[in-house]
Amino acid sequence: MKNILTDFKAGIVVFLVAMPLCLGIAMASGVPPFAGILSGVIGGIIITLFSNSKYSVSGPAAGLTAIVISGIAMLGSYEAFLIALILAGIIQILLGVLKAGGIGNYIPNAVIKGMLSGIGIILILKQLPHLVGYHQGTHHFHLNDTLSHFHVQDILERFDVSVFIIGVVSILSLIIAEKEFYKQSPFLSLIPGPLLAVIFGILLGESFKGYHGMKIDSTYFVHLPKISNWDSLTSNLIFPSFNSFFHFDYLTIAFTIAIVASLETLLGIEAVDKLDVEHNHTNTNKELIAQGIGNILCGLLGGLPVTSVIVRSSANINAGAKSKLSAIFHALLLLVSVLFFSTLLSKIPNACLAAILIMTGLKLTKFGIYKKKWELGIDQFIPFFVTIIVMLFSDLLKGVVVGIALSIVFIIKDSIKYGFDTFVSNIGDKKSYTIKFPQHVTFFNKGFLTNYFDLIENHSKVVLDFSINRTINRDVMVVVEEFFSKADTRKLDIELKNYSHTNLKFNLS
C-alpha cells in the first residue's frame, strides 16, 4: 500500500511534466491537442504494460515533430500519415523480434548528436512565430521555405503584445526553474518548469481580459474538445484512411519514424538504466516490441508517434517511483484531465507551449555540443555538422544517411592510415623494412600496401609479420603475390614471420 501511494505521488509529478509537453508537441506537429494527450495515455498504459523497463515513461516526443510535419505534407493528410505510423509500429516489432535492440550501437554518436541538434533547431524555428502571435502554419519543413515566412512586415502587422509578454514570461519561468535555488527549495521543486510556465500563462491570459487592448484572441489558446460521454470521446478520435493510395512515400515515412523513434527510445532507455539506483537492465528487444505495439495503437486511434522520453522518465525516478504503476497513474491523470478539466486546459496560451518547446530545442542544440564535437576532431565534427545542414535543407532521414556515409568515409580513412605498423631500420649498408599485418586485412588496405611496396628500395630486406593476422582479403593477397614475383628482379630478401597464423595462403610459386 505504501508503494502504491509513493507511485501515485510520482505519477502526479510525471503528469505535471507530461501534460504541457503532450499539448505542445501536438501543436508543434499541427494536429489537434487531443492527439497529444491520447498518445500520452497510450504510452503511459499500453507501452508500460508490455515494456521490460521499470521506470521508463513513453509518450509523444518533441524529436519526432519534424517527421510528423513532413509526413503529413508528403502524404496529404493526417489520416494518411496514420497509416505510415501503423507501418512504423510493425517495423519496430519486427526489429524487436529480430533482436535488433542494439541498433543504436551501430549509429555513430556524431550522427545521433547531429540529428538531435537539427531537431532542436527545427523546433526553435517553427515555434518562434507563436511567441509574437504570428502563425506560419505547419507545412513541410525546409529551411529556405521557413525563413521566407519570416517577413518583418507581416510579423509586425500581426505582432500581439499580450502574446509576446506571455511567451517571454514563460521562457523566464523555465529558466528560473533550472536554477539551483529553485531545485533545492522543498516547495518550489514540487512545481516542474513546464507547469510553472503554464500557471503564469493562464494567469496572464486571464488578467489581460480586464484591460482594453490587451485581451488575447481565442485563436491563441489551446483548443480541446469537451468530452462528456462515450460518443463525444469516439467522435474526437481520428482514424487512418485505408482508402489512401499506397506508394513509396508511405514506406519512406514509416521507415523514418521506426528508425528515429527506436533510436530515441534506445538512447532514453540507456539513460534511464544509468539513473536507476537499483541497476535494473532493460531488455531493449522487448522495448522495441512494446514501442511498436504502442505506435500501432496510436496509428489506429489518431495519436502521435511515441517513444521512451527521458524528461518524463528522469522525473519519474527523481520523484521516487517504485514500480510501473507511477507511469500508469500519470497516464490515467492525463485522461482524467482531458475528460473533466478541458475548460481549464483550454485557457493555456499557445505561446506558453511554444516557450516550452523552444527551451527544449535549445537544450538539444546548445552551443556546448558544437564546441565538444569540434574539440573531438574533424572526423567527429564534419558528420555531426553535415547531418544538421542536410536535415535543415532536405529532411531528417537524408541528413542521417549522409552523416553515416561521412562517418564511414572517416572510418575507412583511419583504417587505411593506421591499419599497418611499419618500421624501417639499417643493417649495415642495407635497409630493413618490417610490415606488421593487422588482425583483419580488408580491401581498403590494398591502396596503402601497394604504395608502401613501391617505396621499398631495391637490395633491401623485407619482413612481413603475420603474428596477429587472421584474415586477408583476396585483392590484398594478389598485391602481396605480385610483390613476391618481383622480389628476384628487385634483389629483395623477403622473410615471412608467423605466417602459419593466417587462415589464407598466398600462391607464392
Buried (B, 14 or more C-beta within 10 A) or exposed (E): EEEEEBBBBBBBBBBBBBBBBBBBBBBBBBBBBBBBBBBBBBBBBBBBEBBBBBBBBBBBBBBBBBBBBBBBBBBEEBBBBBBBBBBBBBBBBBBBEEEBBEBBEEBBBBBBBBBBBBBBBBBBBBBBBBBBBBEBEBBBBBBEEBEEBEEEEEBEEEEBEBBBBBBEBBBBBBEBBEEEEBEEEEEBBEBBBBBBBBBBBBEBBEEBEEEEEBEBEEEBBBBBBEBEEEEEBEEBEBEBBEEBEEEEBBBBBBBBBBBBBBBBBBBBBBBBBEEBEEEEEBBBBBBBBBBBBBBBBBBBBBBBBBBBBBBBBBBBBBBEBBBBBBBBBBBBBBBEBBBEEBEEBBBBBBBBBBBBBBBBBBBBBEEEBBEEBEEEEEBBBBBBBBBBBBBBEBBBBBBBBBBBEBBEEBEBEEBBEEBBEEEEEEEEEEBBBBBBBBEBBBEBBBEBBBEBBEEBEEEBBBBBBBEBBBEBBEBBBEBBEEBBEEEEEBEBEBEBBEBEBBEEEBEEE
